[in-house]
Amino acid sequence: MSVQIWTYIIVGLTFGLYIYIAIRSKAASTKEFYVAGGGVSPLANGMATAADWMSAASFISMAGIIAFAGYDGSVYLMGWTGGYVLLALLLAPYLRKFGKFTVPDFIGDRYYSQNARMVAVVCALIVSFTYVAGQMRGVGIVFSRFLEVDINTGVYIGMAIVLFYAVLGGMKGITYTQVAQYCVLIFAFMVPAIFISIQMTGNPIPQLGMGGEINDGSGQFLLEKLNGLSKELGFTEYTKGNKSVIDVFCITLALMVGTAGLPHVIVRFFTVKKMRDARKSVGLALLFIALLYATAPAVAVFAKTNLIETVSNQPYSSMPSWFKNWEDTGLIEFIDKNGDDKIQYLADDSKNELKIDNDIMVLANPEIANLPAWVIALVAAGGLAAALSTAAGLLLVISTSVSNDLVKKVINPNISEKSELWTARISASIAVVIAGYFGINPPGFVAAVVALAFGLAAASLFPAIVLGIFSKRINSIGAVSGMIVGILFMIFYMMKFKLGWLGAIPSSDEWWFGVSPEGFGAIAMILNFLVSISVSLLTNPPPKQIQEMVENIRVPEEFN
């Protein structure tokens, strides 16, 4: 059977499973819609957390960016992995004890201010919409190639699917759907990695295969070969980086601390019965996440090596079918500058004839390696599972921010539970439409968009959360001032150096402090901290009951 038929079968079966789970898990109350009723098992919650965490950026784009950036791409591995550990061990237990499952709710109560709540809602919505844009873009890319529709149509299909189970089931439906999606995405990521590792090095363990000898009898190591191929084409050696130390540090820090401002993961700690179960969920989720993150560098090495050997200096007319298929999507493009029909893939832009979107590397990898059609289709299903799982979690956060944090806590405190549930569902529906628009018109490839979301979270919400937990002196005026200054500073930098909304995009030589837009969230975060602390020290301290509350949430709970 062809790849397309296999794709229809596997994707159809997985989508049928997701819809079935959503129907069986329909939320009947706001508690079920917001926190799945609070009765999810640690194992299920660990899988759901992993699926929620590993978005299209993790599945589709991370290995792709590592494939092209080499050593520099390690910032995503360090930042996202470290970010989860930071959130799970340092912040989540305190937020769980505080009893607030959304960031705006925590900030509104901790800083005893509706203004603080409103600013946090706006920041959470900006962050979530930026993040979800990357997920919808990932859905569009998968559908574009494997169902042979344009990217926009792929986004529309993804919108319809995620709308169905996110709006119908809320957190209850999303949780059990994400358990299934984790199983799909991790199987889809590992199977081709193991296949290709055996094919290239004879070792079934991808991590060992990446550093092993090629099984062609040459005695050459795979990374050594990739370094040589890269140098021949004018690129930096794969195992060496071009980024400055300050930029690597800032990107890693922005990705780590930005995690705390992404409430779609925080809410997962409220779906279990007790704190002990939450701690178990943390450990299980970290194990499940590590399976993919530890394999991504190997996938990047396999993909980049196979790509160079397949296309570099080869006749365009003899390219295999996968090349033409991806060419139809517009994500790979050959421009024959010298008219010799040979593909010149070079670091020199004036001579380079091949443009490749980073996001195709994981998806195209099985095709480049001539793996069976069912493996190629499985990867498509995995990419969709990763994108849809995170998109659903983010859409739920958006709807919760509107229905709970804005409508119930600010506009209409007396709203009935039934009306609140309908408000949440309507908010989710509107959010899907907006997310679809950003998926069709994204400001970059998937990992870059997601990195910007983390930068926005780091610049706005992280300082307010940390200071709210660990400092009794920070007051509402200081926290609000810091959030506003931080997010505006980050948005300005994005508009100037990434989006080009303030004129032509300046070169990297003009970056402030030598820090890229992806890493500037760390600088904006520091400014947020300085403003929050300075303004708080110059104004009255928080009320006594607030200071006592802050001190109380830092006292560990006894094991239940």
N, C-alpha and C positions, 0 to 999 in steps of 0.2 A: 504493500500500500504506500501511497505517496505521503510526504510530510504533511500536506494540507489535510488529507483524510484523517491521519493519525491525530492531528491537532484538533480537528472537529470532535473526534471521539473523546480524547483525554480532557480537553477543555470543557466539552459538553458535560462529561461525567462529573468533573469537579464543580462546575457551576450548578449542576443539578443537586449535588450534595450540599453546597452552601445554601441554596434556596430552601431545600428540605429542612435543614437545621434551623433556618430563620423562621419558617412556618411553625415548627415544633416548639420554638423558644420565644414565641411572641410575648412581648412585655405587657403585663396587665396593670402595672402600677409604676409610679415614678421611681420607686426604689429599684424595681427590676430594670427600668429603662436606664437609670443612672449607674447603678452598681451591681446589676445582675442578681439582686436580692440578697447579696452578701453571703451566699452559700456555696461558692465555687471551691473545688478541692485544690490543694497546693499544686498537684501535678498538672491539672488542667489550666490553672492560672499561670503556672510557669511556662507552659507551651504558648498560651495566649499572649503573655507578656513578650515572649521571644518573637512571636509573629508580629505583634504590635510594634516592637522595637526595630525589627529588620524589615525596613521598607524597600521600595523599589531601588532606592539609593544603595542599600546594602547588597541586594541580590543582583541588580542589573548593572549599576553604575560604578560601585566601588572597585571591583576587579578591573573594570574598564579603565578607570582613571589611573589605577596602579600600573596597568599594562602600558600606558603611554607616559606616565610621570615617573615610573620606576621607583627609586628610593623615596622621592618626594611624596609619592602617594601614601607612604606609611603614616602620614598625619591623620588620615581618615581612620585607619586601624586604631591608632593610639587614642585619638580623640573620642571616637564613638564608644570604644570598649571602656576606656577610662571614665567616660561620662556616665555609663550605666552603673559602674561600681560606685561612683560618687553619689549618684542619686539614690541608689538602693541602700547604701550603708550609712550615708551621712545625713540625708534629708528626709527620705520617705518615712522612717520610723517616727520622726517628730510630727510630720504632717498627719500621719495616721492617728497618733495620739491626740493631736489637736482636733481631729474629727471633721476636717474639711477635705472633700475629695476634689475640689477644683482650686486652682491657684488664685483666681479672683476672690473666691469665698474666704480663703485664708487671709489674703491681704486686706480685704474689707474689714474682717473682724479683728485681726491683729492690730491694724492701724486705726481702728475705731472711726472709720470715715467712709462715707458713700463716695466721696470724690476719689479716694484711693481705690475703691472697688471698681469704679467706672474706668479709671485709667488702666487698671489691671485687665479689665475686660477688653478694652481696645487693644492693648498690647498682645493679649492672648489670641485675639482674632487675627491680628496682623501676622503673628508668628505662625498660627495654624494654617491660614490661607496660603502663606508662602510655602509652607511645608507640603501641604496637600497638592499644590500645583505640580511638584515633582512626581508625586504618585500618579496623578492623572496622565502626566506626560509619559511615564513608564508604561501605563496601560495602553496608551495610544501607539507606542512604539511596537509593543508585542503584537497587538491586533494588526497593525499596519503590515508587518512582515508575514505573519503566519496565517492570517485569514485573508490576506491580500486585499485589504481595504486601506484607504488613506488614514493618516494619523488622526485627523479630526473625527472621522467616523468611529475609529477605535476608542477615542475618548468618550464619545456619546454612548457606546455600548457599555463601557466601564461605569459611566454615570448611572445607567439604568440598573445594573446589577447591584452596585453598592447602595444605591438609593433604596432598593427593595429590602435588603436584609438589615441595613442600618436603621432605617425609619421604622420598619415593622418590629424588629426585635430589640432595638436599643442595645444596651450593654449586655443584656442576657443573650440575645441572638448573636451579637458580635463576638462574645467570649467563646462560645462553642464553635462558631464558624472559624475563629482564629486558631482553635486547636486543630481543626482539619487543615487549615491553610498552612500551619507550621509543618505538619507532616508532609504535605505536598511540596512545599518550597525547599525543605531540607533534603528530601529525597531527590528532587529535581536538580539541586545544586551539586550533591555529592556523586550521583551516578555518573554523569559525564566526566567529572574530575577524576574519578577512579579509572574509568575507561581510558582517558587520554594519558594518565600517568603510566598505566601499563603499556599503552601503545608506544610512548616515547622513551620510557626508562625501564620498563619491566617491573616496576615497583607499584603495588596496588595502593600504597599510602601516598596521597598527593603531596603532603608536606615533605616526605622523604624523597619523592620523585623529583620535586623541584630542585633539590640540592644534589641529586644523584647523577650518575653517568648515563649518557645517552646509549641506548642499546643498539647502536649501529657498528659497534666494534672499534670505534675511533678512540675510546678511552677518554673522550672529552666530557666535561661536566656541562649540564644543561645551562646553568647560569653563565658559565664561561663562554658558551656558544652564543648566548643572547647578547652578552657584552660585546663580543666580536662583531656580530651582525649589526648592532646599534652603531658601533664606531665606523663601520664600513659605510653606513648611510649618513654619517655626519652628526648623529645624535650623541648625547652624553652617554657614557656607559650606564647600562641599566641599573647597576648597583651603586651608582653615585648620583647625588642630587644637585640641582641648580638653585634651589631656594636658599635664601639667607637663613641663618640660625634664628634671627628674630621673627621672621615670617613663619617658619616651622613651629616655633614656640607659640606664637599668637594664634595660629589656626588650630593647633592641638588644644590650647586652652579654651578658645571660643567654642569648639565642638564639645569639650568636656562640660564646661559650666553652663552652656546653653541647654544641656540636657534637662537641668532642673526646671527650666521654664517651659518644658514641653509636657503639658498636663495629660496627654493621652496615655502616658506611662504611669504617672502618679496615681491616676484613678484606679489602676489595677490593684493597688494595695488595699483597696476598700471592698473588693469583691469576694474576699475570703472571710471566714467567720471570726478569726482571732489573730492576734499579733504573731503567735507562733507559726500559724499557717502562712502569714505574710513573709516571715523570715525564710521558711522553706521554699516559698515561691521564688524568692530572690536567688537562692542558690541554684535551684533547678533552671530558672531562666538563664542565668549566667552560663551554665553548662550547655544549654541548648543553643545559645547565641555563639558560644565559642566554636561549635562545630562548623559553622559557616565562616566566621571571621578568621579562623586559623587556616581555612582552606582557600580563601580568596586570593592570597598572594601566589599560591601555586597555580590557580586558574589563570591569573594574569600572565604568569610566565609562559604557560602552555599556549595561551591564546596569541600572545605577541610573537612568540617564536614561529608558530604555524602560519600566522598572517604574513610575516616578512618572507618566509620561505615560499609561500604560495604566490604572492603578488609582485615582490620586488624584481624589477628588470625582466618581467615575464610579458609575453604578448597579450594585449588586452583581448584580442579575438579568441584566445584559447582559455580565457578565464572560466572556471567551473560555474555551475548554475547558481550556487549560493551568492556569488558576486553580483550576478545580474539581478537576482531576486532582491538583494539589499539595495542595489542601485535604484530599483523601481520605487523604493520608499523615500529616496532622497537623502538617506543617511550615510551613503558612501558615494563618492563622485570621482570620476576619472576625466581629467582634462589633458588631452594629448598636445602638449605645448610644442614639441619638436616634430610631430607628425610621423614618428617611427613605429607607432602601434605598441610600443613597450611602456610598461608602467614604471615611471621613475618615482619611487617613494623615497624622498630625501628630506633632510632637516632644513635644507636651503629652500625657503619659500618661493624664490624666483624660479627654481628648477623643479620643485615638487609638483607632481601631477595627480596626487591622490589625496582626497579629503575624506577623513573617516570620523564619524561621530563616536565618541567614547562609549556611548550607551549600547552599541551593537556588539561589543566584544564578547560578553558572556553569552548572549543569545545566538551569535553566529559561530561561536567556538565549536560546538558539536558538528556543525555543517563543514567548517574548515577542516576538521579532523576526520571527515567522512564516517561519522558514527551512524548507527542505524536510525531510520526515520522516527521510530517511536521515542528514542532518546531526545531527538531534536524537538519533538512535540511536547515531551515531558518538561523540557526547559521552558518552553512557552507557558505551560500551565503554572510552573513555579514562579516565573516572573509576574504573572497575573496575581497569583496568591499573595506574593510579597507586597505588591502595590495596593491591592484591594484591602488587605488586612490593616495596613497602616492608614489608608484613606478612610476606612470605616471608623477607626478609633479617633482620628482627627475630626471627622464630621460630627461624631458624638460629642466631642469636647466643644465644638463650635455651637451646637444646638444647646448644650448644657449651659454654656456661658450666657447665651441669650435667655433661655427659659428660666433657669435657676438664679444666676447671678445678676441678671439685668431685670427681667420681668418680675420674678417673685421677690427678690431682695430690694429692688429699688422702685419699680413702677407700680406694681400691684401686689403688696404683701398678702392680701386676702384671697388671692386666686385659688380656685379649687384644684384638687389633685387632677381631676379629669381635664380641666382647661390647661393646666400646666403641662400635662402629657401631650396634649394636642399642640401646644405652643412649641414644645421640644421637637415634635415630628415636622411641623411646618418649617421651623428654623433649619432642621437638617435638610429638608427638601430644597430650600433656598440656597443653603450652603453648597449643596451638590452642584447646582447650576453655576454658582460663582467659581467653584473649584474647577468645573469643566472649562470655563472660559480661560482660567489661568493655565490649565493643562494644554489648551490649544495655543496659547500665547505665552509660553514660559520665558523667563529671562536667562536662559542657558540650559545646559544639559542637566540631567536629574541630580547628580551629586552636587553640582554647583548651587542649584536652587535650594537643596536641602541644607547645604552648608550656610547659606545666607539666612535661612530660618533659624538655625542654631545661633548665629551671630546676633540676630535680633532678640532672641530669648536671653542670651547672655547680657546684652546691653540693657535690657529692660527689667526682666523679672527676677533673674538670679540674685542680684544684690538685695532686693526687697525680701526675698524668701530667707536668705542666709542671715541678714541682719535682724529679720523678724523673729528668727529662732534663737540666735545666739547673743543678741544685744537687747537689754532692757531700755536703753537710752534712746534708741531711734524712734522718732515720733512720726505722725502722719504727714506733717509738712515736709519733713526731710525725705521720707520714702517717695511721696508723690513727685517732689522736685527731681529726685534722682532718676525715677522711671521716665519722666518726660524728657529730661536732658539726654539720658542714655539712648532712648529709642530714636529721638530726632537726630542725634548725632550720627547714629548708625544708618538711618534712612538716607540722610544727606550724602554720606560717603558712598552708599550703594548707588544712589542716583548719579553721582558724579563719576565714579570710577568703574562701575559695573554695567549700569543700564543705559548710560549715555543720555539721560533725560535733561542734563544741564549743558548740552553741547557735545562735541566730539569726546570720546572716551580717552583720557590721558594715558600715556604709556606708563609702564611699571616704574620707570625712573622717577615719576612724580608722585608715587604713593607716599603718604605721610608716614614718617618713621620707617619706611621701607616695608610696610605691612599691606598685604593684599586685602581686597574687600571681604574675602572669606575669613580672614583672621582679624578684621578690624573690630569685631564684636568684643574682643578682649580689651582693646583700648577704650571702647565706649563703656565697657563694664567698669573699668577702673575709674573713669570719670563719674559714673553713676555712684560708685562707692564714696568718692570724695565729696560729691554734692550732698548725698544723703547724710553722711556723718557731719559735715560742716554745718548744714542747715539745722540739723537736729540739735547740735551743741549750742547754736545761737538762739534757739527757741526753747519753749517750755518742754520739760520731759513728759512722757506719756502718763496717763492717770495711774494711780497705785494699783488698781485691779488688773490693769493690762500688764504691768511689770510683774505682778505675782503670777499671772497666767503664763508669761514667758518663762519664768523660773520653773513653773510646774511641768511644762511640757518637756523640759530637758531631764526630768527625773525618769529613769527607765521603769517601764512597767514590769511587774513580776510575771513570770511564765504562767500562762493560764493552763 
